[in-house]
Amino acid sequence: MEKTTICLNGKLKEGDIVVVAPCSDYSALIGCVKGIYYVGTEEHYKMTDNATDSVMVDFYNDYSDKRIAEIEEQFRDLYDDDEKSYDELPIDETIMAPSELLRIDLDKIGEDYYKSLLNSEARTAEWCFNELLNYTHSQPKGTVYEVTISCCVDGENTSESQEFNTKCAAYEYACGWYAEMMEKFGLAYNGKAERNEGYFRACGTFESVDIPDYYSIQMDRHRWIKVEKPQEDRND
């Protein structure tokens, strides 16, 4: 039986091409799924103590020299090792959570655009945001969601909550804020994003000179709208 799991933009299977969403330590890396290990199984337990399915990805790819230099810098910061080179990076059997990955449909985006993603972290991040927003427009409607936004930018605190009666509108609003915060913070220090069918959360901090800025964006499904079919009038 083919193994599958749910990533940020739908079903994922072995052999698929994936990209790591921004705000992850492995942000914007693109690779091929080598294995999927279900949480609770012995093989999963031997590999990790994550509370979700684990996805093994080979992130070695045909990046440009410029992109390879960016990846080296990314991992030198991560491992605090100024000598780390691309060929030494442990990215051929990387265990990822499904909530960090988006599937790339090569037939849909085309070979030329795929090559452009391999060569640009900024373009890859932009694709991730657009893909997540587009995906949510295809999801079922009819649920009330609440989005809460809190942030401190340049020492100014803001907080607000808003209700939406469709899943798509809520995700679009939350992801729109996510994109705006990413633009303000760059690739935020300690940033992360999570998503499942009823939950979206993105947060991050950035240490400024005097005051640590932060953002937190959370979307929760907090009640279902139940529509009952009216009974036909009957004469007893």
N, C-alpha and C positions, 0 to 999 in steps of 0.2 A: 504494500500500500504506500502511495506517495505521501511523504511527510509535508505538511504545510503549517504555517502559523500566520498570525495577523500582525502586519507591520503598520506604519503610519498611514499608508495609503492603500490598504487592502491586503489580499491574500499573498503570501510569500511561499515559494517552494524552492527546493534544491535546484541549483543551476541558474537561478534568477540573478540579474545584475542589480546591485543596490548601492545607495549612497548614504553616507552618515549625515544626519541632520545637523545644522549649526548648533553650537553650544555644547557639543560633545567633545571629549578629549581627542577623538578621531575625526573631527569635523571635516566634511567635504571629501573624505576618502571614498573612492568608488571601487567596488570589487564584485566578486562572484560568490554566491552562497555555496559552500561545500557540504554543509550538514545542518540539520535542525534536530534539536534534542529537547524533548518535552519535559517540563518541570515535573518532578516526582518520580522520574525514571532513574534507574541505576546509572546509566551512562551520563545523564545530566548531573547527578550527584557527584560523580567522579571528577567532573570538569569544573563545577562552580557551585556556589551556594546562593545564586540569584533566585529570586522568587518568581521568575517568569521563564518561559521557554528560552533556550539559548540558540543563537544562530552563529555558526562558524563561517567566517568570511575570509577569502584570500584577497587582500587589498593591493597586492602588487599589480601594477597596470602600466600602460603605455603613456605615462605622464610626460609632459614637456620638461626640458631641463629647468626652466623657470619654476614650474610647479613642483618638481622634485626638490629644488632648493627651499621652497616654502614648507614642504612636508618635513624636510630635515630640520628646519628651524622650529617647527611645531613640536617635533618629538624631542629636540634638544631641550626645549623649555619644559616639556612634560617629564623627562627623565633627569633633568638638571645635569646634562652631559654635553658639553660643547663639541665633543668629537664624534657624536653619533652620525653615521652616514646612512643613506637610504638603503643600501644593501644589507645593513646590519639590523634594520628595524624588524621587530617581531610582528609583522602584519600579514603573514601568509596563512595563519590559522588563528584568527582573532575571534574571540567569543564576544558577541554583541547581544544586547537585549532587543527584541523586535521593535520596541518603542523608540529606538534610536535610528531606525532604518526606513528609507523609502525605496520602493521598487522602481527601477527605470525600465520602461517598455521601449526597447531599442527600435522596434518596428514603428512605434508611434512618433518618437522624436527624431529619428533619422541618424545616419552615421556621422554626418558632418557636425550636427549639433552635439552629439555624444562626444566627439573629439574635442569640441570647444569646452565641454564640462571638465574633461580630463586636464585641460590647460588653464583653468581659471577657478580659483576658490570663490571669488565674488559671484561669477555666473552660476556656479553650482549652488551657492546659498540662495540666490534669486530663484533658481528653478525649484528648489525645495519649498520655498514659501508659496510660489504659484501652484505647484502640484498639490500641496496640502489644501489650499483654498479651492482649487478646482474639484478635488476629490470630495470635499464636504458638500458641494452642490448636488452630488449624486446620492446623498444619503437620505434615509426616510425622514419625513416631516411629521409633526404632530406632537412634539414633546416640548415642555417648557424647560428652558435652561437658564441658569443665572451665571453671569460673568462678573467677576470682581477684579478690579484693577487697583493696584497699589504701587506707587513708585516714589522715589526721591531722586530728583535730577537737579544738580547744582544746588543742593541743600533745600530744595522746595518739595514738600510732601503733598501728594494728592492721593485720594482714594475714592472709588465710586463703584456702585453695583448697578447692573441693568439686567432686566429679564427679557427673554426672547421666546417666542412660541414656535420656533422651528430650530432644528439642529443646525442647519446650514447657516442661518443668520448668526447664530451664536458663535459658531466656529470662525466665520468670516470676521466677526468683530474681535474675537480673541486673537486670532492669527494676525489681524491687522495691527493690533497693539504690539504683538510679538515682533513683527517686522519693524515697527517704529522704535521699539526699545533697542532692537539689535542695531538699528541705524545710529541711535544716540550713543550706545555703549560700545559699538564695534563688536568683536567677539568677546562677550562679557566674561570677566573672570568668575569662575565658579558657576557658570551658567548651565542650565539644563532645560529640557522640554520633555514632557510626557503626554501620551494620549492613549485613550481607549474609547470604547463606544459611548461612554457617558461622562468623560472626564478629560479635560485639557488643562495642563499646568505648565507654565514656563516661568522661570525665575533666574535671577543672576545678580551679582554684585560687582561693583567697580570701585576700587580704592582710589579716590581722588586725593588731592594734597591734604585737605583738612577733614572732609566729611565723606564717609563711604556712601556712595549712591547705590541704589538697588531698584529692582523692579520685580513684581510678582503679578502674574496673570493667571486667574483660575476660572475654569468653567465647570459647573456641576449640573447634572440632571437632577432636579429636585422634586419633580412630580410628573406623573403621566396625565395626559388629557384623555379621558375615556369617553368615546362617542358611542352611545347606545342607539340601536335601531328602534324607532318608535313602534309600539305595538299597534296593529290595526284595530279600529273600533269594531266591536262585535255586539250584536243584539242577542242577549241571552233569552 
